[in-house]
Amino acid sequence: MAADNATSPRRILDPVERVSEVVFGLIMVLTFTCSFSVAGAGRQDVSRMLLAALGCNLAWGIIDGLFYLMGCLSDRGHNLLILRQVQGATNPIEADRVIAEALPPAVSATISPAGLEEIRRKLQGLPEPEGYARLKREDWLGAAAVFVLVFFSTLPVAVPFIFLQNARLALRVSNGVAVAMLFASGYVFGRYSGRRAWRDGVIMVLLGVAMVGVTIAFDG
């Protein structure tokens, strides 16, 4: 159990990852709604737009989930590699160097030689890992969470087109919902990162609008 914990990456999704996935899904659906011409648009045109937006986010939700799983394998495999390097080091100095390089620079700079030695002893006392990194239950849960966030972030923006017959009004309500979701995402990011939440909410809205504009400009 100790060896397993030592080589497991953190998961499932932290607030920044959740915000990133929601914003990604919003940008994808907004490229459809904002490029949709409401002039003379009928229910069939609206239905086609919604199906295209949902299909796009469905595909990207699956793809993003797969990339998440690749990241999990990469993190866990890298941790196993570090553990093997520490356990296979020919002398304490080499093992301490491997540990120091694996830590964030700000953390590594504050750890004394005695602290590195204590970490080395604990790692060398763990059972030698066998085989290769494998996906675990929490990795699959994380990938499912990525898919859900990317795909279902489409729905609040799409709902006005489903229930409102007036396409122009539906577009305005949809854009208002998207702006609110972008602001909320930026607000959560700001609070989590210790920044000014309200300012980051506004910045996220501006960045979202800019990214949608760039995507539409390049026929994304």
LUMVEX-507823 format. One line per 2 residues: their letters; for each residue x, y, z of C-alpha. Coordinates in nm, 3 decimals. Each point is the difference from the previous one (the first is absolute). Layout:
a	X Y Z; ... $
This chain:
ma	0.000 0.000 0.000; 0.284 0.240 0.082 $
ad	0.170 -0.063 -0.332; -0.328 0.043 -0.181 $
na	-0.065 0.336 0.166; 0.354 0.117 -0.068 $
ts	-0.035 -0.059 -0.371; -0.358 0.122 -0.054 $
pr	-0.065 0.342 -0.154; -0.256 0.227 0.163 $
ri	-0.351 -0.031 -0.141; -0.295 0.016 -0.071 $
ld	-0.037 0.363 -0.118; 0.105 0.311 0.186 $
pv	-0.199 0.326 -0.039; 0.231 0.139 -0.269 $
er	-0.037 -0.316 -0.208; -0.377 0.020 0.035 $
vs	0.000 0.365 -0.103; 0.223 -0.079 -0.299 $
ev	-0.232 -0.274 -0.125; -0.312 0.214 0.040 $
vf	0.161 0.294 -0.183; 0.117 -0.235 -0.274 $
gl	-0.352 -0.132 -0.049; -0.142 0.353 0.001 $
im	0.245 0.120 -0.263; -0.090 -0.294 -0.223 $
vl	-0.376 0.057 0.017; 0.034 0.379 -0.030 $
tf	0.180 -0.039 -0.333; -0.327 -0.148 -0.128 $
tc	-0.252 0.231 0.166; 0.193 0.322 -0.067 $
sf	0.051 -0.084 -0.369; -0.365 -0.099 -0.039 $
sv	-0.202 0.247 -0.204; -0.340 0.055 0.160 $
ag	-0.127 0.203 -0.295; -0.266 -0.215 -0.164 $
ag	0.105 -0.307 0.201; -0.270 -0.264 0.040 $
rq	-0.034 -0.284 0.250; 0.177 -0.235 -0.239 $
dv	0.301 0.234 -0.017; 0.006 0.027 0.378 $
sr	-0.021 -0.379 0.033; 0.292 -0.050 -0.236 $
ml	0.209 0.253 0.192; -0.079 -0.166 0.333 $
la	0.079 -0.348 -0.131; 0.331 0.124 -0.139 $
al	0.091 0.168 0.330; -0.098 -0.303 0.208 $
gc	0.181 -0.237 -0.234; 0.315 0.211 0.008 $
nl	0.008 0.014 0.379; -0.081 -0.371 0.022 $
aw	0.301 -0.082 -0.220; 0.232 0.239 0.183 $
gi	-0.120 -0.124 0.337; 0.109 -0.352 -0.097 $
id	0.330 0.122 -0.145; 0.075 0.216 0.305 $
gl	-0.080 -0.294 0.227; 0.249 -0.216 -0.190 $
fy	0.268 0.267 0.033; -0.075 0.012 0.372 $
lm	0.064 -0.374 0.026; 0.327 0.044 -0.189 $
gc	0.099 0.268 0.251; -0.079 -0.234 0.288 $
ls	0.220 -0.273 -0.148; 0.277 0.250 -0.062 $
dr	-0.010 0.138 0.356; -0.013 -0.341 0.165 $
gh	0.269 -0.143 -0.227; 0.229 0.297 0.068 $
nl	-0.049 -0.044 0.374; 0.089 -0.369 -0.029 $
li	0.311 0.093 -0.195; 0.111 0.244 0.271 $
lr	-0.062 -0.261 0.272; 0.209 -0.257 -0.190 $
qv	0.279 0.254 -0.052; 0.009 0.081 0.371 $
qg	-0.005 -0.365 0.102; 0.264 -0.092 -0.259 $
at	0.237 0.290 0.076; 0.355 -0.108 0.070 $
np	0.052 0.261 0.271; -0.207 0.238 0.216 $
ie	0.118 0.309 -0.189; -0.140 -0.131 -0.328 $
ad	-0.331 -0.094 0.165; -0.031 0.343 0.162 $
rv	0.062 0.165 -0.338; -0.280 -0.202 -0.161 $
ia	-0.240 0.097 0.281; 0.096 0.368 -0.014 $
ea	-0.050 0.014 -0.378; -0.341 -0.165 0.031 $
lp	-0.128 0.259 0.247; -0.130 0.344 -0.102 $
pa	0.291 0.251 0.008; -0.161 0.209 0.276 $
vs	-0.038 -0.311 0.218; 0.342 -0.144 -0.083 $
at	0.170 0.326 0.098; -0.145 -0.016 0.352 $
is	0.084 -0.363 0.081; 0.318 -0.055 0.197 $
pa	0.240 -0.289 -0.068; -0.144 -0.171 0.308 $
gl	-0.348 0.033 -0.148; 0.113 -0.152 -0.329 $
ee	0.167 -0.282 0.188; -0.322 -0.076 0.189 $
ir	-0.200 -0.010 -0.324; 0.265 -0.225 -0.157 $
rk	-0.011 -0.245 0.287; -0.379 -0.023 -0.016 $
lq	-0.002 -0.055 -0.375; 0.275 -0.259 0.015 $
gl	-0.193 -0.180 0.272; -0.303 -0.046 -0.227 $
pe	-0.049 -0.330 -0.187; 0.157 0.003 -0.344 $
pe	-0.275 0.075 -0.256; -0.082 -0.273 -0.248 $
gy	-0.113 0.035 -0.359; -0.119 0.318 -0.165 $
ar	-0.240 0.278 0.085; -0.365 -0.097 -0.038 $
lk	-0.323 0.193 0.000; -0.202 -0.011 0.319 $
re	-0.360 0.056 0.096; 0.054 0.366 0.085 $
dw	0.156 0.057 -0.344; -0.310 -0.130 -0.176 $
lg	-0.218 0.209 0.230; 0.208 0.305 -0.087 $
aa	-0.035 -0.070 -0.373; -0.377 -0.039 0.044 $
av	-0.008 0.332 0.188; 0.189 0.167 -0.286 $
fv	-0.252 -0.135 -0.252; -0.298 0.109 0.210 $
lv	0.138 0.353 0.050; 0.085 0.052 -0.368 $
ff	-0.325 -0.145 -0.135; -0.250 0.128 0.255 $
st	0.141 0.353 -0.003; -0.173 0.011 -0.341 $
lp	-0.348 -0.047 0.144; -0.060 0.330 0.187 $
va	0.105 0.192 -0.312; -0.216 -0.218 -0.226 $
vp	-0.316 -0.007 0.215; -0.130 0.346 -0.111 $
fi	-0.007 -0.119 -0.363; -0.209 -0.301 0.104 $
fl	-0.269 0.187 0.195; -0.012 0.340 -0.169 $
qn	-0.161 0.023 -0.343; 0.153 0.338 -0.079 $
ar	0.353 -0.078 -0.121; 0.127 0.354 0.061 $
la	-0.124 0.001 0.360; 0.135 -0.351 0.052 $
lr	0.344 0.114 -0.118; 0.001 0.296 0.240 $
vs	-0.104 -0.217 0.295; 0.256 -0.266 -0.101 $
ng	0.279 0.256 -0.016; -0.105 0.136 0.340 $
va	0.018 -0.350 0.150; 0.343 -0.053 -0.157 $
va	0.130 0.330 0.140; -0.128 -0.094 0.347 $
ml	0.168 -0.342 -0.021; 0.327 0.153 -0.115 $
fa	-0.011 0.250 0.284; -0.075 -0.275 0.253 $
sg	0.291 -0.206 -0.134; 0.237 0.294 0.032 $
yv	-0.133 0.076 0.348; 0.069 -0.359 0.115 $
fg	0.347 0.014 -0.154; 0.075 0.328 0.175 $
ry	-0.111 -0.128 0.341; 0.196 -0.324 -0.035 $
sg	0.318 0.172 -0.113; -0.017 0.271 0.267 $
rr	-0.062 0.278 -0.249; -0.279 0.258 -0.024 $
aw	-0.297 -0.217 -0.087; -0.219 0.274 -0.150 $
rd	0.281 0.131 -0.218; 0.085 -0.349 -0.123 $
gv	-0.368 -0.055 -0.078; 0.000 0.305 -0.227 $
im	0.331 -0.102 -0.155; -0.138 -0.347 -0.074 $
vl	-0.297 0.152 -0.181; 0.229 0.218 -0.212 $
lg	0.233 -0.290 -0.075; -0.295 -0.222 -0.091 $
va	-0.139 0.258 -0.239; 0.345 0.046 -0.155 $
mv	0.053 -0.376 -0.043; -0.341 -0.041 -0.161 $
gv	0.079 0.287 -0.235; 0.333 -0.150 -0.102 $
ti	-0.156 -0.342 -0.052; -0.278 0.139 -0.219 $
af	0.245 0.220 -0.193; 0.205 -0.306 -0.094 $
dg	-0.312 -0.205 -0.082; 0.053 -0.217 0.311 $
